[in-house]
């Protein structure tokens, strides 16, 4: 094997082997055998630091802090405030705090649960049968009906009826373009019918004359035009969706072809037009 054909890894291994052989030979001749500890020199020893004298106590006698009790720091007038601790009142306070609205009921063979909403607003609370809300531990869910839940607490039983939508609030749906055109055509048909002597809704219910054939035909034509316009709009939407899908498919195919060309150019393979 020629020297120029030897790789860098081989030269590295050869260098490590030669270094190991040199260290072994030097160890055979006594390298490192003359290492010994120096004799003790008292002048090199550093003296230990002397401990500091203990300071005075930072806290004084209890009588020194009498002004803190006589003039509290956390009151406006710096005067003691009278207060009363009622353990029974604190225990009953959270138990009577039950102000919820029944918003949902879930009844299955293996689970009965209700969802409560605080009357003043807040996060909903889920309560299973036999459990109590976290903010009102004294009120236990006793029974669940289709539209009613009964809780038992310190004040007795309290039933909550399921909240239903009363129709107030909310926003009207946004009118579409087709609905607007249909309304316009219906208005035109009604106008033509009134012009031909066709009675209005109130007159027809009162036993007036029947509408004319021309008015009925015009109303049918208006309804047919409305249906045709809606069908045309739907066909246009489907056509636009198909065109968009086709455009995306063409872009994907162009991207794949470009990637194949780049791979061939990188590997040096000839381009194949059939692929």
Buried (B, 14 or more C-beta within 10 A) or exposed (E): EEEEEEEEEEEEEEEEEEEEEEEEEEEEEEEEEEEEEEEEEEEEEEEEEEEEEEEEEEEEEEEEEEEEEEEBEEEEEEEEEEEEEEEEEEEEEEBEBBEBBBBEBEEEEEEBBBBBBBEEEEEEBEBEBEEBBEBBEBBBBBEBBEEBBBBBBEEEEBEBEBEEEEEEEEEEEEEEEBEEBBEEBBEBBBEBBEEBEBBEEEEEEEEEEEBEEEBBEBBEEBBEBBEEBBEEBEEEEEEEEEEEEEEEEEEEEEEEEEEBEEEBEEEEEEEEEEE
